[in-house]
Amino acid sequence: MKKCKIEIKEPSKIIQEDEKNIKKEDNKIKKKITINGIGIWRILAYFIIYSVAGYIIETLYGIITKGVWESRQSFLYGPFCGIYGLGAVIMILCLHKFPKKFNTLFIGGAIVGSIVEDAIKGEY
């Protein structure tokens, strides 16, 4: 006959092993969706914030220069100007890895901004 070896563990060790296994499974499940290291919800928040800010600034500029409230209808309903949100998100995604020096951000922003403007305008 074969001898059967039974190992009795303390309940605290069993709980610790279970917690480790649960943490491993949670890490596999909770992988964040990111674009260039920035979470998708943060990118959406940037888009909304800069779309609203662009709408407000553009409307105020129109009121100050022309004295008339103009309709700023775009592809989004509400106080959004999506082109400003899209431009800001592209700038943030492209420039967030740059060293935080004024010169590099200024030059990088000018280059990325020019490329975005030309790509959106579509005239060549």
N, C-alpha and C positions, 0 to 999 in steps of 0.2 A: 504494500500500500504506500501511496505517496503521502507525504506529510504536507499539510496545508498550513501556510504561515499567515497568521492574521495579525495585522498591525492596528493597534488602537491609538488614535490620535486624540489629542486634547481638543475640545470644542473651539477654543480660541484659535488654534492653528488652522482648523478647517475653515473658520470664518475668514481668517487672513488670506488663505489661498483663494477662497471664493471671491473676495474683494479684489484681489490682484487680477483674476480672470475677468471679472466684470469691467475693471478699468481698461484692460487690453481691448475688450470688445467695444467699449465706449469710444476709445481712441480711433478704432477702425470706422465706426459709424459717424462720428462727429467731425469728419474732415470738412473744413470750410472750403467753399467755392471761392476762389480768388482769381483776380486778373492782375498780373504783374505784382502780386503780393498784397493787393488791397481787396478786402472783402466785397462781395457783390452788393450787400446792403449799404455799405458805406459809399460805394460808387453811385447807387441809386439816390442816396441822401444828397451827395454832391450835385447830382443832376438836378434834383428838385430845388435845392437851395439856390443854385446859380441860375436856373431858369426863372425863378421868381424874382431874384435880384436883378437880372437882366431886363425883365419886363418892367419892373418899377423904375429903374434908371432910364430906360429908353422912353417910357411914358413921361417921366419928369422932364427929360430933355426936350421932347416934343412940345410939352406945355410951355416951357420956358422960352424956347426959340420961336415957336409959331403961335403961341397963345391959344392953341386949340387942343382939345382932348381927341386924339386919334384912336381909331380901332386898331388894335394890334393882334388881329386874328392870325393864328398859326395852325399847325397841324394838331395842337393840343388844346383842349378846352380849359378855360379858366385862366388865371393870371400867370401863364407860363409862356416863355419864349424859348423854345427848345434848342435853338441854335446856340444860345449862350450856355445852356447846360451841357450840351454836347461838346462845345469848345473847351469848357472848363474841365470836363472829365478827361478829355484827350490830353490836355495840358498836364493835369495831375498825374495821369498814368505814365506819361512820357518823362516828366521832370522830377518825380519823387525820389528817384535813385541818385540824382545829381548831388554833388557836394553843396552844402547850404551856404554857398558864397554868393554874394550879390552879382558879381560879374558872370559867373557860369549860369546862374538862373536867368539873368537878363538875356544873355546871348541865346541860351537854349530856348527860352520862351519866345524870343523873336523868330527863331528858326521854325519851331513847332507851330507857332501861331500863323506864320506865313504859309506853311504847308497846309494847315487845316483850312485856312481862308481860301487858298487856291483850290483845294480839293472840293470844298463845298460849293464854291462859286461855279466851278466846272467850265470856265471859259479858257480856252488855250489858243 
